[in-house]
Amino acid sequence: MMRTPLPPHAQMMQFILGTWISKPIYVAAELGIADMLVDGAKSIDELARTTGTHGPLLYRVMRALASVGIFSEAGDRSFELTPMAECLKDGALRSTALMFNADWHDKAWENLLYSVRTGEVAFEKAHGIPAFDWLEKNPRAAALYHEANAFKAASSHRAIIDAYDFSGINTLTDVGGGHGALMAEILGAYPVMKGVIAELRTVEKEAREFIRTKGLDARCEVIECDFFKEIPPGSDAYLMSNILHDWNDEACRSILGNCRRAMRPGFPLLAVEAVIPPGNEFSVAKLLDLEVLVMGGGRERTEAEFRDLFESSGFTISRVIPTHENVSVIEGIRA
């Protein structure tokens, strides 16, 4: 049976009242409720004792979440997991729910209108310094930020390998490759390939340890790199995953220019990014575009905008390959 579409005012109210759902999700995530229900339903009294919370108020939060399919309430005021509630467990979307509802993140978004009016960065207005500098000074928030982004990235790693044929690449450098999760996936799929992770000194140690635990240290080296200064030369191909969207066009041209100087003519640069579709079609990229705007003044781009950016940096885009996730592999060839 077809569900009757909500009238415009009811749809608008759903959007306006979005925090009425996202903030209770944050409470459940912060308290770790989903992980407490892995072995089965528990009463609200037991949940309150375990979490050290006020039982009647915790019940009201859980009842609200159950009403939208996040947890399920039984008649004896006990709660159990639902498929959506499963997503709030550790190792799933719990870190994402925590990060996007953290007070420091809220403060940045409160300054979206300031950004729209001035062209300045909302996060810097809220916190006084750029986001990456602030995260260096706030390790707990940084750990949450990296965990949330790592989970999001992990879901796209297999999609990237499924979509792009890395055959023929003897050595691949991942520029800004983080701890090396994507590189490890690629090297696992291509056993004769060698890899280089080019990262900042602050990430270098963790990347080496991660690669070692994956048994790939004989095939992959980690090199200290600031991609705004210089990128290590010598590889057959270069990869950047979700790097360009963090920066404005001027900064991206600086990064791409450094890549070009490290590369030989005719060799590929692979950028893994969301690509904004034209028209009114829904796309997560159109919403993510506002997130990167708020956090650092970055932007998501259309295919035409990527072509302009690459061509002005000395590359020709040969292919834009969509994946079954919300990213595409943009293949640029060094002119």
C-alpha positions in Angstrom: 0.0 0.0 0.0 1.4 3.4 -1.0 1.9 5.8 1.9 0.3 9.2 1.3 3.0 11.9 1.1 3.0 14.4 4.0 1.8 17.9 3.1 4.6 20.5 2.8 4.0 22.0 6.3 4.4 18.6 7.9 7.5 17.8 6.0 9.0 21.2 7.0 8.1 20.5 10.6 10.1 17.2 10.4 13.2 19.1 9.3 12.7 21.9 11.8 12.4 19.5 14.7 15.3 17.3 13.6 17.2 18.0 16.9 14.3 16.4 18.7 15.6 13.1 17.3 19.4 13.8 16.9 19.9 15.0 20.6 18.2 11.9 22.1 20.3 9.8 19.8 23.4 11.6 21.2 22.2 10.8 24.8 21.8 7.1 23.9 25.2 7.0 22.2 27.0 8.8 25.0 25.5 6.4 27.6 26.4 3.3 25.4 22.8 2.0 25.6 23.0 0.0 22.3 26.0 -2.0 23.6 24.1 -2.8 26.8 21.3 -4.4 24.9 23.5 -6.8 22.8 22.5 -9.8 24.9 18.8 -8.9 25.0 16.2 -6.6 26.4 16.8 -4.8 29.7 14.4 -2.9 31.9 14.6 0.9 32.2 15.6 0.5 35.8 18.5 -1.7 34.9 19.6 0.7 32.2 19.4 3.6 34.6 21.4 1.8 37.3 24.1 0.8 34.8 24.4 4.3 33.3 24.0 6.2 36.6 21.1 8.2 35.2 17.6 9.3 36.4 15.3 6.4 35.5 12.1 8.2 34.7 13.9 10.8 32.5 15.9 8.1 30.7 12.7 6.3 30.0 11.3 9.4 28.3 14.3 9.6 26.1 14.1 5.9 25.2 10.4 6.1 24.6 10.9 8.9 22.1 13.6 7.0 20.3 11.5 3.9 20.1 8.7 5.9 18.5 10.9 6.5 15.5 12.3 2.9 15.3 15.4 3.4 17.3 15.1 0.8 20.0 11.8 -1.0 20.8 9.8 -0.9 24.0 8.1 -3.9 25.5 5.1 -3.7 27.8 7.1 -4.0 31.0 9.1 -0.8 30.2 12.1 -2.8 28.9 13.9 -1.9 25.7 15.7 -4.0 23.0 17.7 -3.3 19.9 16.2 -2.7 16.5 18.2 -2.6 13.2 18.6 1.1 13.5 19.7 0.9 17.2 22.3 -1.7 16.2 24.0 1.2 14.3 24.6 3.0 17.6 27.0 0.3 18.9 30.7 0.8 19.3 32.5 0.2 16.0 29.4 1.4 14.0 27.9 4.9 14.0 28.2 5.6 17.7 31.3 7.8 17.2 29.5 9.6 14.4 26.5 10.3 16.5 28.7 11.7 19.3 30.9 13.9 17.0 28.0 15.5 15.1 26.2 16.3 18.4 29.3 17.4 20.5 29.1 20.9 21.9 32.2 22.0 20.0 30.6 20.9 16.7 27.3 22.5 17.6 29.1 25.8 18.3 30.6 25.8 14.8 27.3 25.1 13.2 25.7 28.0 15.2 27.9 30.3 13.1 26.7 29.1 9.7 24.8 32.3 9.2 28.0 34.2 10.0 29.8 32.3 7.3 27.1 33.0 4.8 27.2 36.7 5.6 30.9 37.2 5.7 32.5 34.3 3.7 34.6 33.5 6.8 34.9 30.1 8.5 32.3 29.3 11.1 34.6 27.0 13.2 37.2 29.7 13.5 34.5 32.2 14.6 33.3 29.8 17.3 36.7 28.6 18.6 39.2 31.3 17.5 41.5 29.0 15.5 41.3 26.6 12.6 39.6 23.2 13.2 42.8 21.1 12.7 44.7 23.3 15.1 41.9 23.1 17.7 41.8 19.3 17.4 45.5 19.1 18.1 44.9 20.9 21.3 41.9 18.8 22.2 42.9 15.1 21.9 39.6 13.6 23.1 37.7 15.5 20.5 40.4 14.6 17.9 40.1 10.9 18.8 36.3 11.1 18.3 36.8 13.0 15.0 39.2 10.5 13.6 37.2 7.5 14.7 34.0 8.9 13.1 35.8 9.7 9.9 37.6 6.3 9.9 34.3 4.5 10.1 32.8 6.6 7.3 35.9 6.0 5.1 36.1 2.3 5.8 32.7 1.8 4.1 34.0 3.3 1.0 37.4 1.5 0.8 36.0 -1.7 -0.7 33.9 0.4 -3.1 37.0 2.1 -4.3 38.8 -1.1 -5.0 35.7 -2.6 -6.7 35.4 0.5 -9.0 39.0 1.2 -9.9 41.6 -1.2 -11.5 44.9 -0.6 -9.8 46.7 -3.2 -12.0 49.9 -2.0 -13.5 50.7 0.4 -10.7 53.9 -0.8 -9.1 54.2 1.9 -6.4 51.3 4.0 -5.1 51.6 7.0 -2.8 48.6 7.9 -0.6 48.9 11.6 0.0 47.4 12.4 3.4 46.7 8.7 3.9 46.0 8.9 7.6 46.8 5.7 9.5 46.9 3.7 6.3 43.6 1.9 6.3 42.8 2.5 2.6 46.4 1.7 1.6 46.2 -1.6 3.5 43.0 -2.5 1.7 44.6 -1.8 -1.7 47.8 -3.6 -0.9 45.8 -6.6 0.2 44.0 -6.7 -3.1 47.2 -6.2 -5.1 49.9 -8.4 -3.6 52.8 -7.2 -5.8 52.1 -3.5 -5.3 54.3 -1.4 -3.0 52.9 1.6 -1.1 53.9 4.9 0.4 51.9 6.8 3.0 52.8 10.5 3.0 51.5 12.0 6.2 52.2 14.7 8.8 54.7 13.9 11.6 51.8 13.8 14.1 50.3 10.8 12.3 53.5 9.1 11.2 54.0 6.9 14.2 50.4 5.6 14.3 50.5 4.9 10.5 53.7 2.9 10.9 52.2 0.9 13.7 49.0 0.2 11.8 50.9 -1.0 8.7 53.1 -3.2 10.9 50.0 -4.8 12.5 48.7 -5.6 9.0 52.0 -7.3 8.2 52.7 -4.9 5.3 55.8 -3.1 6.6 58.0 -4.8 4.0 55.8 -3.4 1.2 54.8 -0.1 2.5 56.8 2.8 3.9 55.6 5.9 5.8 57.1 9.2 4.9 56.7 12.5 6.7 55.0 14.9 4.4 53.2 18.3 4.5 51.3 18.3 1.2 51.3 22.1 1.2 55.2 22.1 1.0 56.4 19.0 -0.9 55.2 15.5 -1.9 57.7 12.6 -2.2 58.5 11.8 -5.8 59.0 8.5 -7.5 55.7 6.6 -7.5 53.7 5.4 -10.5 50.5 6.9 -9.2 49.3 9.2 -6.4 46.1 8.9 -4.4 44.2 11.4 -2.3 41.1 10.3 -0.5 38.7 13.0 0.8 41.5 15.6 0.9 40.5 18.2 -1.6 37.0 18.8 -0.1 38.6 20.2 3.1 40.1 23.1 1.2 39.2 26.1 -1.0 40.2 26.2 -4.6 43.4 28.2 -3.9 44.6 25.7 -1.3 43.7 22.7 -3.6 45.7 24.2 -6.5 48.7 24.3 -4.1 48.2 20.7 -3.2 47.7 19.6 -6.8 50.7 21.6 -7.9 52.9 19.8 -5.4 51.5 16.5 -6.7 52.3 17.5 -10.2 55.9 18.4 -9.3 56.3 14.9 -7.8 54.9 13.1 -10.7 56.1 12.1 -14.2 54.1 13.1 -17.3 51.4 10.7 -18.2 51.0 9.2 -14.8 47.7 9.2 -12.8 46.5 11.1 -9.8 43.5 9.6 -8.2 41.2 11.8 -6.1 38.5 10.0 -4.1 35.7 12.6 -3.5 32.0 13.1 -3.5 30.8 14.6 -6.7 27.7 16.9 -6.6 25.1 15.9 -9.2 23.3 18.7 -11.1 19.7 19.9 -10.6 17.5 19.2 -7.6 18.4 15.6 -7.1 19.1 14.7 -3.5 22.7 14.0 -2.7 24.5 13.6 0.6 27.3 15.6 -1.0 25.1 18.7 -1.0 24.7 18.4 2.7 28.3 17.4 3.4 29.2 20.6 1.4 27.8 22.6 4.4 29.7 20.5 6.9 33.1 21.1 5.3 32.1 24.8 4.9 31.4 25.1 8.6 34.5 23.1 9.7 37.1 24.7 7.6 35.8 26.6 4.6 36.1 23.6 2.3 33.6 22.6 -0.3 32.2 19.6 -2.3 32.4 20.1 -6.0 30.5 19.2 -9.3 32.3 17.3 -12.0 32.7 20.5 -14.0 34.3 22.2 -11.0 36.7 19.3 -10.5 37.7 19.6 -14.2 38.4 23.3 -13.9 40.4 22.7 -10.7 42.5 19.9 -12.3 43.1 21.6 -15.6 44.2 24.8 -13.9 46.7 22.7 -11.9 48.3 20.9 -14.9 46.1 17.7 -15.0 43.6 16.4 -17.5 40.7 14.4 -16.0 40.4 11.2 -18.0 37.6 9.5 -16.1 35.2 10.0 -13.2 34.3 6.6 -11.9 31.3 6.4 -9.5 31.2 3.8 -6.8 28.3 2.2 -4.9 29.1 4.5 -2.0 28.8 8.3 -2.0 32.2 8.9 -3.6 33.8 8.7 -7.1 37.3 8.1 -8.2 38.5 11.0 -10.3 41.4 10.0 -12.5 43.6 12.9 -13.5 46.6 12.5 -15.8 49.6 14.7 -15.4 50.1 16.9 -18.5 
